């Protein structure tokens, strides 16, 4: 977002996502793949540019 000079509100509008979805992203909660795809299209990037996958160590 910094590279594209866009804020959260602007991204919501550009991607056509709700502010609720953006809030979930900020809290590291689950969002749909469709939401992530819309963000990638709006930012002209790939999924690996916006997603970090961390191992779930809670079952250890």
mmJSON file of the N, C-alpha and C atoms, coordinates in Angstrom:
{"data_MODEL":{"atom_site":{
"group_PDB":["ATOM","ATOM","ATOM","ATOM","ATOM","ATOM","ATOM","ATOM","ATOM","ATOM","ATOM","ATOM","ATOM","ATOM","ATOM","ATOM","ATOM","ATOM","ATOM","ATOM","ATOM","ATOM","ATOM","ATOM","ATOM","ATOM","ATOM","ATOM","ATOM","ATOM","ATOM","ATOM","ATOM","ATOM","ATOM","ATOM","ATOM","ATOM","ATOM","ATOM","ATOM","ATOM","ATOM","ATOM","ATOM","ATOM","ATOM","ATOM","ATOM","ATOM","ATOM","ATOM","ATOM","ATOM","ATOM","ATOM","ATOM","ATOM","ATOM","ATOM","ATOM","ATOM","ATOM","ATOM","ATOM","ATOM","ATOM","ATOM","ATOM","ATOM","ATOM","ATOM","ATOM","ATOM","ATOM","ATOM","ATOM","ATOM","ATOM","ATOM","ATOM","ATOM","ATOM","ATOM","ATOM","ATOM","ATOM","ATOM","ATOM","ATOM","ATOM","ATOM","ATOM","ATOM","ATOM","ATOM","ATOM","ATOM","ATOM","ATOM","ATOM","ATOM","ATOM","ATOM","ATOM","ATOM","ATOM","ATOM","ATOM","ATOM","ATOM","ATOM","ATOM","ATOM","ATOM","ATOM","ATOM","ATOM","ATOM","ATOM","ATOM","ATOM","ATOM","ATOM","ATOM","ATOM","ATOM","ATOM","ATOM","ATOM","ATOM","ATOM","ATOM","ATOM","ATOM","ATOM","ATOM","ATOM","ATOM","ATOM","ATOM","ATOM","ATOM","ATOM","ATOM","ATOM","ATOM","ATOM","ATOM","ATOM","ATOM","ATOM","ATOM","ATOM","ATOM","ATOM","ATOM","ATOM","ATOM","ATOM","ATOM","ATOM","ATOM","ATOM","ATOM","ATOM","ATOM","ATOM","ATOM","ATOM","ATOM","ATOM","ATOM","ATOM","ATOM","ATOM","ATOM","ATOM","ATOM","ATOM"],
"id":[1,2,3,4,5,6,7,8,9,10,11,12,13,14,15,16,17,18,19,20,21,22,23,24,25,26,27,28,29,30,31,32,33,34,35,36,37,38,39,40,41,42,43,44,45,46,47,48,49,50,51,52,53,54,55,56,57,58,59,60,61,62,63,64,65,66,67,68,69,70,71,72,73,74,75,76,77,78,79,80,81,82,83,84,85,86,87,88,89,90,91,92,93,94,95,96,97,98,99,100,101,102,103,104,105,106,107,108,109,110,111,112,113,114,115,116,117,118,119,120,121,122,123,124,125,126,127,128,129,130,131,132,133,134,135,136,137,138,139,140,141,142,143,144,145,146,147,148,149,150,151,152,153,154,155,156,157,158,159,160,161,162,163,164,165,166,167,168,169,170,171,172,173,174,175,176,177,178,179,180],
"type_symbol":["N","C","C","N","C","C","N","C","C","N","C","C","N","C","C","N","C","C","N","C","C","N","C","C","N","C","C","N","C","C","N","C","C","N","C","C","N","C","C","N","C","C","N","C","C","N","C","C","N","C","C","N","C","C","N","C","C","N","C","C","N","C","C","N","C","C","N","C","C","N","C","C","N","C","C","N","C","C","N","C","C","N","C","C","N","C","C","N","C","C","N","C","C","N","C","C","N","C","C","N","C","C","N","C","C","N","C","C","N","C","C","N","C","C","N","C","C","N","C","C","N","C","C","N","C","C","N","C","C","N","C","C","N","C","C","N","C","C","N","C","C","N","C","C","N","C","C","N","C","C","N","C","C","N","C","C","N","C","C","N","C","C","N","C","C","N","C","C","N","C","C","N","C","C","N","C","C","N","C","C"],
"label_atom_id":["N","CA","C","N","CA","C","N","CA","C","N","CA","C","N","CA","C","N","CA","C","N","CA","C","N","CA","C","N","CA","C","N","CA","C","N","CA","C","N","CA","C","N","CA","C","N","CA","C","N","CA","C","N","CA","C","N","CA","C","N","CA","C","N","CA","C","N","CA","C","N","CA","C","N","CA","C","N","CA","C","N","CA","C","N","CA","C","N","CA","C","N","CA","C","N","CA","C","N","CA","C","N","CA","C","N","CA","C","N","CA","C","N","CA","C","N","CA","C","N","CA","C","N","CA","C","N","CA","C","N","CA","C","N","CA","C","N","CA","C","N","CA","C","N","CA","C","N","CA","C","N","CA","C","N","CA","C","N","CA","C","N","CA","C","N","CA","C","N","CA","C","N","CA","C","N","CA","C","N","CA","C","N","CA","C","N","CA","C","N","CA","C","N","CA","C","N","CA","C","N","CA","C","N","CA","C","N","CA","C"],
"label_alt_id":[null,null,null,null,null,null,null,null,null,null,null,null,null,null,null,null,null,null,null,null,null,null,null,null,null,null,null,null,null,null,null,null,null,null,null,null,null,null,null,null,null,null,null,null,null,null,null,null,null,null,null,null,null,null,null,null,null,null,null,null,null,null,null,null,null,null,null,null,null,null,null,null,null,null,null,null,null,null,null,null,null,null,null,null,null,null,null,null,null,null,null,null,null,null,null,null,null,null,null,null,null,null,null,null,null,null,null,null,null,null,null,null,null,null,null,null,null,null,null,null,null,null,null,null,null,null,null,null,null,null,null,null,null,null,null,null,null,null,null,null,null,null,null,null,null,null,null,null,null,null,null,null,null,null,null,null,null,null,null,null,null,null,null,null,null,null,null,null,null,null,null,null,null,null,null,null,null,null,null,null],
"label_comp_id":["UNK","UNK","UNK","UNK","UNK","UNK","UNK","UNK","UNK","UNK","UNK","UNK","UNK","UNK","UNK","UNK","UNK","UNK","UNK","UNK","UNK","UNK","UNK","UNK","UNK","UNK","UNK","UNK","UNK","UNK","UNK","UNK","UNK","UNK","UNK","UNK","UNK","UNK","UNK","UNK","UNK","UNK","UNK","UNK","UNK","UNK","UNK","UNK","UNK","UNK","UNK","UNK","UNK","UNK","UNK","UNK","UNK","UNK","UNK","UNK","UNK","UNK","UNK","UNK","UNK","UNK","UNK","UNK","UNK","UNK","UNK","UNK","UNK","UNK","UNK","UNK","UNK","UNK","UNK","UNK","UNK","UNK","UNK","UNK","UNK","UNK","UNK","UNK","UNK","UNK","UNK","UNK","UNK","UNK","UNK","UNK","UNK","UNK","UNK","UNK","UNK","UNK","UNK","UNK","UNK","UNK","UNK","UNK","UNK","UNK","UNK","UNK","UNK","UNK","UNK","UNK","UNK","UNK","UNK","UNK","UNK","UNK","UNK","UNK","UNK","UNK","UNK","UNK","UNK","UNK","UNK","UNK","UNK","UNK","UNK","UNK","UNK","UNK","UNK","UNK","UNK","UNK","UNK","UNK","UNK","UNK","UNK","UNK","UNK","UNK","UNK","UNK","UNK","UNK","UNK","UNK","UNK","UNK","UNK","UNK","UNK","UNK","UNK","UNK","UNK","UNK","UNK","UNK","UNK","UNK","UNK","UNK","UNK","UNK","UNK","UNK","UNK","UNK","UNK","UNK"],
"label_asym_id":["A","A","A","A","A","A","A","A","A","A","A","A","A","A","A","A","A","A","A","A","A","A","A","A","A","A","A","A","A","A","A","A","A","A","A","A","A","A","A","A","A","A","A","A","A","A","A","A","A","A","A","A","A","A","A","A","A","A","A","A","A","A","A","A","A","A","A","A","A","A","A","A","A","A","A","A","A","A","A","A","A","A","A","A","A","A","A","A","A","A","A","A","A","A","A","A","A","A","A","A","A","A","A","A","A","A","A","A","A","A","A","A","A","A","A","A","A","A","A","A","A","A","A","A","A","A","A","A","A","A","A","A","A","A","A","A","A","A","A","A","A","A","A","A","A","A","A","A","A","A","A","A","A","A","A","A","A","A","A","A","A","A","A","A","A","A","A","A","A","A","A","A","A","A","A","A","A","A","A","A"],
"label_entity_id":["1","1","1","1","1","1","1","1","1","1","1","1","1","1","1","1","1","1","1","1","1","1","1","1","1","1","1","1","1","1","1","1","1","1","1","1","1","1","1","1","1","1","1","1","1","1","1","1","1","1","1","1","1","1","1","1","1","1","1","1","1","1","1","1","1","1","1","1","1","1","1","1","1","1","1","1","1","1","1","1","1","1","1","1","1","1","1","1","1","1","1","1","1","1","1","1","1","1","1","1","1","1","1","1","1","1","1","1","1","1","1","1","1","1","1","1","1","1","1","1","1","1","1","1","1","1","1","1","1","1","1","1","1","1","1","1","1","1","1","1","1","1","1","1","1","1","1","1","1","1","1","1","1","1","1","1","1","1","1","1","1","1","1","1","1","1","1","1","1","1","1","1","1","1","1","1","1","1","1","1"],
"label_seq_id":[1,1,1,2,2,2,3,3,3,4,4,4,5,5,5,6,6,6,7,7,7,8,8,8,9,9,9,10,10,10,11,11,11,12,12,12,13,13,13,14,14,14,15,15,15,16,16,16,17,17,17,18,18,18,19,19,19,20,20,20,21,21,21,22,22,22,23,23,23,24,24,24,25,25,25,26,26,26,27,27,27,28,28,28,29,29,29,30,30,30,31,31,31,32,32,32,33,33,33,34,34,34,35,35,35,36,36,36,37,37,37,38,38,38,39,39,39,40,40,40,41,41,41,42,42,42,43,43,43,44,44,44,45,45,45,46,46,46,47,47,47,48,48,48,49,49,49,50,50,50,51,51,51,52,52,52,53,53,53,54,54,54,55,55,55,56,56,56,57,57,57,58,58,58,59,59,59,60,60,60],
"pdbx_PDB_ins_code":[null,null,null,null,null,null,null,null,null,null,null,null,null,null,null,null,null,null,null,null,null,null,null,null,null,null,null,null,null,null,null,null,null,null,null,null,null,null,null,null,null,null,null,null,null,null,null,null,null,null,null,null,null,null,null,null,null,null,null,null,null,null,null,null,null,null,null,null,null,null,null,null,null,null,null,null,null,null,null,null,null,null,null,null,null,null,null,null,null,null,null,null,null,null,null,null,null,null,null,null,null,null,null,null,null,null,null,null,null,null,null,null,null,null,null,null,null,null,null,null,null,null,null,null,null,null,null,null,null,null,null,null,null,null,null,null,null,null,null,null,null,null,null,null,null,null,null,null,null,null,null,null,null,null,null,null,null,null,null,null,null,null,null,null,null,null,null,null,null,null,null,null,null,null,null,null,null,null,null,null],
"Cartn_x":[0.827,0.0,0.871,1.984,2.878,3.449,3.88,4.448,3.433,2.176,1.11,0.512,0.995,0.5,-1.028,-1.511,-2.95,-3.185,-4.235,-4.563,-5.633,-6.015,-6.974,-8.321,-8.773,-10.054,-9.998,-8.914,-8.738,-8.662,-7.997,-7.904,-9.263,-10.034,-11.389,-12.2,-12.129,-12.878,-12.336,-11.01,-10.392,-10.628,-10.6,-10.75,-12.207,-13.08,-14.479,-14.697,-13.951,-14.122,-14.701,-15.231,-15.852,-14.799,-15.152,-14.256,-14.147,-15.174,-15.14,-14.048,-13.939,-12.897,-11.517,-11.378,-10.094,-9.755,-10.746,-10.525,-10.085,-10.677,-10.278,-8.824,-8.408,-7.011,-6.089,-6.49,-5.691,-5.581,-6.571,-6.568,-6.065,-5.523,-5.041,-6.132,-7.363,-8.469,-8.655,-9.474,-9.722,-10.522,-10.059,-10.796,-10.891,-11.8,-11.996,-10.895,-10.731,-9.776,-10.213,-11.501,-12.032,-11.586,-11.602,-11.15,-9.682,-8.868,-7.439,-7.194,-7.976,-7.858,-8.197,-9.243,-9.628,-8.525,-7.895,-6.798,-5.623,-5.298,-4.198,-4.469,-5.678,-6.031,-5.918,-6.42,-6.383,-4.957,-4.085,-2.703,-1.756,-2.304,-1.493,-0.302,-0.631,0.413,-0.045,0.783,0.427,0.148,-0.423,-0.805,0.396,1.535,2.698,3.222,2.772,3.142,2.352,1.184,0.327,0.061,0.476,0.161,1.447,1.467,2.554,1.948,2.441,1.927,2.853,2.285,3.048,2.551,3.46,3.028,2.165,1.21,0.351,0.973,1.566,2.254,1.372,0.08,-0.801,-1.049,-0.798,-1.039,0.202,1.251,2.502,2.523],
"Cartn_y":[-1.185,0.0,1.249,1.19,2.345,2.629,1.555,1.723,2.32,1.971,2.462,3.784,4.267,5.517,5.503,4.452,4.302,3.957,4.526,4.213,3.117,2.707,1.613,1.943,3.167,3.567,3.535,4.04,4.023,2.614,1.725,0.331,-0.34,-0.068,-0.63,-0.232,1.025,1.511,0.924,0.923,0.428,-1.07,-1.815,-3.266,-3.712,-2.819,-3.19,-4.133,-3.909,-4.731,-3.867,-4.513,-3.782,-3.345,-2.352,-1.925,-3.029,-3.862,-4.996,-5.983,-6.248,-7.149,-6.56,-5.262,-4.607,-4.685,-4.531,-4.636,-6.044,-7.056,-8.438,-8.658,-8.09,-8.202,-7.587,-6.463,-5.787,-6.553,-7.401,-8.205,-9.628,-9.888,-11.22,-12.279,-11.901,-12.847,-13.401,-14.422,-15.08,-14.184,-14.109,-13.429,-14.386,-14.121,-15.02,-14.84,-15.879,-15.824,-14.759,-14.586,-13.575,-12.176,-11.915,-10.627,-10.408,-11.428,-11.323,-11.101,-11.774,-11.617,-10.185,-9.623,-8.245,-7.258,-7.495,-6.626,-6.734,-7.957,-8.157,-7.446,-7.525,-6.85,-5.338,-4.821,-3.375,-2.857,-3.657,-3.229,-3.698,-4.458,-5.004,-5.784,-6.75,-7.558,-9.01,-9.872,-11.277,-11.593,-12.758,-13.155,-13.188,-13.639,-13.709,-12.331,-11.286,-9.918,-9.43,-10.026,-9.517,-10.525,-11.787,-12.83,-13.436,-13.619,-14.333,-15.542,-16.724,-17.937,-18.361,-18.461,-18.863,-20.227,-21.07,-22.378,-22.239,-23.127,-23.151,-24.084,-23.512,-24.301,-24.606,-24.345,-24.544,-26.023,-26.914,-28.335,-29.087,-28.38,-29.04,-29.299],
"Cartn_z":[0.0,0.0,0.0,0.717,0.765,-0.618,-1.3,-2.641,-3.616,-3.45,-4.338,-3.853,-2.697,-2.108,-1.957,-1.304,-1.095,0.379,0.954,2.343,2.387,3.589,3.741,3.107,3.296,2.719,1.196,0.649,-0.803,-1.348,-0.615,-1.056,-1.017,0.015,0.091,-1.129,-1.502,-2.664,-3.959,-4.117,-5.35,-5.537,-4.433,-4.512,-4.428,-3.996,-3.848,-2.677,-1.592,-0.393,0.723,1.715,2.821,3.837,4.61,5.688,6.738,6.841,7.762,7.342,6.057,5.555,5.826,5.645,5.915,7.4,8.251,9.692,10.071,9.45,9.708,9.328,8.215,7.796,8.846,9.386,10.394,11.697,11.959,13.182,12.943,11.747,11.36,11.465,11.104,11.111,9.699,9.594,8.316,7.38,6.13,5.064,3.884,2.992,1.862,0.824,0.046,-1.058,-2.07,-2.241,-3.141,-2.709,-1.416,-0.891,-1.212,-0.99,-1.286,-2.778,-3.6,-5.052,-5.469,-4.904,-5.233,-4.842,-3.695,-3.263,-4.232,-4.641,-5.591,-6.908,-7.392,-8.645,-8.477,-7.378,-7.134,-6.992,-6.387,-6.168,-7.277,-8.237,-9.324,-8.762,-7.888,-7.26,-7.22,-6.659,-6.511,-5.051,-4.825,-3.479,-2.541,-3.025,-2.139,-1.752,-2.429,-2.048,-0.833,-0.592,0.477,1.586,1.402,2.376,2.923,4.225,4.878,5.579,5.266,5.863,6.984,8.176,9.351,9.808,10.279,10.775,12.022,12.155,13.333,14.358,15.384,16.411,17.606,17.501,18.654,18.945,17.979,18.175,18.631,18.95,19.342,20.827],
"occupancy":[1.0,1.0,1.0,1.0,1.0,1.0,1.0,1.0,1.0,1.0,1.0,1.0,1.0,1.0,1.0,1.0,1.0,1.0,1.0,1.0,1.0,1.0,1.0,1.0,1.0,1.0,1.0,1.0,1.0,1.0,1.0,1.0,1.0,1.0,1.0,1.0,1.0,1.0,1.0,1.0,1.0,1.0,1.0,1.0,1.0,1.0,1.0,1.0,1.0,1.0,1.0,1.0,1.0,1.0,1.0,1.0,1.0,1.0,1.0,1.0,1.0,1.0,1.0,1.0,1.0,1.0,1.0,1.0,1.0,1.0,1.0,1.0,1.0,1.0,1.0,1.0,1.0,1.0,1.0,1.0,1.0,1.0,1.0,1.0,1.0,1.0,1.0,1.0,1.0,1.0,1.0,1.0,1.0,1.0,1.0,1.0,1.0,1.0,1.0,1.0,1.0,1.0,1.0,1.0,1.0,1.0,1.0,1.0,1.0,1.0,1.0,1.0,1.0,1.0,1.0,1.0,1.0,1.0,1.0,1.0,1.0,1.0,1.0,1.0,1.0,1.0,1.0,1.0,1.0,1.0,1.0,1.0,1.0,1.0,1.0,1.0,1.0,1.0,1.0,1.0,1.0,1.0,1.0,1.0,1.0,1.0,1.0,1.0,1.0,1.0,1.0,1.0,1.0,1.0,1.0,1.0,1.0,1.0,1.0,1.0,1.0,1.0,1.0,1.0,1.0,1.0,1.0,1.0,1.0,1.0,1.0,1.0,1.0,1.0,1.0,1.0,1.0,1.0,1.0,1.0],
"B_iso_or_equiv":[0.0,0.0,0.0,0.0,0.0,0.0,0.0,0.0,0.0,0.0,0.0,0.0,0.0,0.0,0.0,0.0,0.0,0.0,0.0,0.0,0.0,0.0,0.0,0.0,0.0,0.0,0.0,0.0,0.0,0.0,0.0,0.0,0.0,0.0,0.0,0.0,0.0,0.0,0.0,0.0,0.0,0.0,0.0,0.0,0.0,0.0,0.0,0.0,0.0,0.0,0.0,0.0,0.0,0.0,0.0,0.0,0.0,0.0,0.0,0.0,0.0,0.0,0.0,0.0,0.0,0.0,0.0,0.0,0.0,0.0,0.0,0.0,0.0,0.0,0.0,0.0,0.0,0.0,0.0,0.0,0.0,0.0,0.0,0.0,0.0,0.0,0.0,0.0,0.0,0.0,0.0,0.0,0.0,0.0,0.0,0.0,0.0,0.0,0.0,0.0,0.0,0.0,0.0,0.0,0.0,0.0,0.0,0.0,0.0,0.0,0.0,0.0,0.0,0.0,0.0,0.0,0.0,0.0,0.0,0.0,0.0,0.0,0.0,0.0,0.0,0.0,0.0,0.0,0.0,0.0,0.0,0.0,0.0,0.0,0.0,0.0,0.0,0.0,0.0,0.0,0.0,0.0,0.0,0.0,0.0,0.0,0.0,0.0,0.0,0.0,0.0,0.0,0.0,0.0,0.0,0.0,0.0,0.0,0.0,0.0,0.0,0.0,0.0,0.0,0.0,0.0,0.0,0.0,0.0,0.0,0.0,0.0,0.0,0.0,0.0,0.0,0.0,0.0,0.0,0.0],
"pdbx_formal_charge":[null,null,null,null,null,null,null,null,null,null,null,null,null,null,null,null,null,null,null,null,null,null,null,null,null,null,null,null,null,null,null,null,null,null,null,null,null,null,null,null,null,null,null,null,null,null,null,null,null,null,null,null,null,null,null,null,null,null,null,null,null,null,null,null,null,null,null,null,null,null,null,null,null,null,null,null,null,null,null,null,null,null,null,null,null,null,null,null,null,null,null,null,null,null,null,null,null,null,null,null,null,null,null,null,null,null,null,null,null,null,null,null,null,null,null,null,null,null,null,null,null,null,null,null,null,null,null,null,null,null,null,null,null,null,null,null,null,null,null,null,null,null,null,null,null,null,null,null,null,null,null,null,null,null,null,null,null,null,null,null,null,null,null,null,null,null,null,null,null,null,null,null,null,null,null,null,null,null,null,null],
"auth_seq_id":[1,1,1,2,2,2,3,3,3,4,4,4,5,5,5,6,6,6,7,7,7,8,8,8,9,9,9,10,10,10,11,11,11,12,12,12,13,13,13,14,14,14,15,15,15,16,16,16,17,17,17,18,18,18,19,19,19,20,20,20,21,21,21,22,22,22,23,23,23,24,24,24,25,25,25,26,26,26,27,27,27,28,28,28,29,29,29,30,30,30,31,31,31,32,32,32,33,33,33,34,34,34,35,35,35,36,36,36,37,37,37,38,38,38,39,39,39,40,40,40,41,41,41,42,42,42,43,43,43,44,44,44,45,45,45,46,46,46,47,47,47,48,48,48,49,49,49,50,50,50,51,51,51,52,52,52,53,53,53,54,54,54,55,55,55,56,56,56,57,57,57,58,58,58,59,59,59,60,60,60],
"auth_comp_id":["UNK","UNK","UNK","UNK","UNK","UNK","UNK","UNK","UNK","UNK","UNK","UNK","UNK","UNK","UNK","UNK","UNK","UNK","UNK","UNK","UNK","UNK","UNK","UNK","UNK","UNK","UNK","UNK","UNK","UNK","UNK","UNK","UNK","UNK","UNK","UNK","UNK","UNK","UNK","UNK","UNK","UNK","UNK","UNK","UNK","UNK","UNK","UNK","UNK","UNK","UNK","UNK","UNK","UNK","UNK","UNK","UNK","UNK","UNK","UNK","UNK","UNK","UNK","UNK","UNK","UNK","UNK","UNK","UNK","UNK","UNK","UNK","UNK","UNK","UNK","UNK","UNK","UNK","UNK","UNK","UNK","UNK","UNK","UNK","UNK","UNK","UNK","UNK","UNK","UNK","UNK","UNK","UNK","UNK","UNK","UNK","UNK","UNK","UNK","UNK","UNK","UNK","UNK","UNK","UNK","UNK","UNK","UNK","UNK","UNK","UNK","UNK","UNK","UNK","UNK","UNK","UNK","UNK","UNK","UNK","UNK","UNK","UNK","UNK","UNK","UNK","UNK","UNK","UNK","UNK","UNK","UNK","UNK","UNK","UNK","UNK","UNK","UNK","UNK","UNK","UNK","UNK","UNK","UNK","UNK","UNK","UNK","UNK","UNK","UNK","UNK","UNK","UNK","UNK","UNK","UNK","UNK","UNK","UNK","UNK","UNK","UNK","UNK","UNK","UNK","UNK","UNK","UNK","UNK","UNK","UNK","UNK","UNK","UNK","UNK","UNK","UNK","UNK","UNK","UNK"],
"auth_asym_id":["A","A","A","A","A","A","A","A","A","A","A","A","A","A","A","A","A","A","A","A","A","A","A","A","A","A","A","A","A","A","A","A","A","A","A","A","A","A","A","A","A","A","A","A","A","A","A","A","A","A","A","A","A","A","A","A","A","A","A","A","A","A","A","A","A","A","A","A","A","A","A","A","A","A","A","A","A","A","A","A","A","A","A","A","A","A","A","A","A","A","A","A","A","A","A","A","A","A","A","A","A","A","A","A","A","A","A","A","A","A","A","A","A","A","A","A","A","A","A","A","A","A","A","A","A","A","A","A","A","A","A","A","A","A","A","A","A","A","A","A","A","A","A","A","A","A","A","A","A","A","A","A","A","A","A","A","A","A","A","A","A","A","A","A","A","A","A","A","A","A","A","A","A","A","A","A","A","A","A","A"],
"auth_atom_id":["N","CA","C","N","CA","C","N","CA","C","N","CA","C","N","CA","C","N","CA","C","N","CA","C","N","CA","C","N","CA","C","N","CA","C","N","CA","C","N","CA","C","N","CA","C","N","CA","C","N","CA","C","N","CA","C","N","CA","C","N","CA","C","N","CA","C","N","CA","C","N","CA","C","N","CA","C","N","CA","C","N","CA","C","N","CA","C","N","CA","C","N","CA","C","N","CA","C","N","CA","C","N","CA","C","N","CA","C","N","CA","C","N","CA","C","N","CA","C","N","CA","C","N","CA","C","N","CA","C","N","CA","C","N","CA","C","N","CA","C","N","CA","C","N","CA","C","N","CA","C","N","CA","C","N","CA","C","N","CA","C","N","CA","C","N","CA","C","N","CA","C","N","CA","C","N","CA","C","N","CA","C","N","CA","C","N","CA","C","N","CA","C","N","CA","C","N","CA","C","N","CA","C","N","CA","C","N","CA","C"],
"pdbx_PDB_model_num":[1,1,1,1,1,1,1,1,1,1,1,1,1,1,1,1,1,1,1,1,1,1,1,1,1,1,1,1,1,1,1,1,1,1,1,1,1,1,1,1,1,1,1,1,1,1,1,1,1,1,1,1,1,1,1,1,1,1,1,1,1,1,1,1,1,1,1,1,1,1,1,1,1,1,1,1,1,1,1,1,1,1,1,1,1,1,1,1,1,1,1,1,1,1,1,1,1,1,1,1,1,1,1,1,1,1,1,1,1,1,1,1,1,1,1,1,1,1,1,1,1,1,1,1,1,1,1,1,1,1,1,1,1,1,1,1,1,1,1,1,1,1,1,1,1,1,1,1,1,1,1,1,1,1,1,1,1,1,1,1,1,1,1,1,1,1,1,1,1,1,1,1,1,1,1,1,1,1,1,1]
}}}
